Amino acid sequence: MSIPPFVLASASPARRRLLQSVGIEPIVRPSDFDESQIQLSEPAQLVKTLAQYKAQTVAPQFESGLIMGCDSVLSVNNQIHGKPADPSEAIARWRIMQDSFGDLYTGHALIDLKQNRTLVKSQVTRVYFAPMSDKAIKAYVATGEPLKCAGAFALEGFGSLFVEKIEGCHSNVIGLSLPLLRQMLAELGYDVTDFWQ
């Protein structure tokens, strides 16, 4: 089977870097899908639905290819959190998260245009946060990093200082589960090594 182009329907630099780190050079085509249209209270269902809409929004721009849509949220105390709207929201959120844990859900949708097949799955990883002083919380939010991330932290940045441990897939917390991607590609009949460049 010939290897189709791999299209990432996301503006996330972290997701792009994850793919590049395992030898997949994606075509980046952000979906700009309006996430506020989707109101679901169950986190796994929410991220799967959003991931699928993002991939479906980008798919018509290509004749062939694998279109990958992703979406992540953090659930803390049964409350779903995406990207914080502003620094004050990020600070308030960290005051709840510190010395506690949350479940990071990422939805993955993979559309194979040639085979006319769509796979939609989700992965969850539990993240334990360190106890933090108010000074540390404000200093972290002042870096600007939490405003760009679902859950108000980046595991691959300053945020890693305040994550005590994780249970589950590490790359899932960054925005794309690489083991799940490998499994999804295999389900569609591809070997992930065929995408190495």
Disulfide bonds with the S-S distance in Angstrom:
none
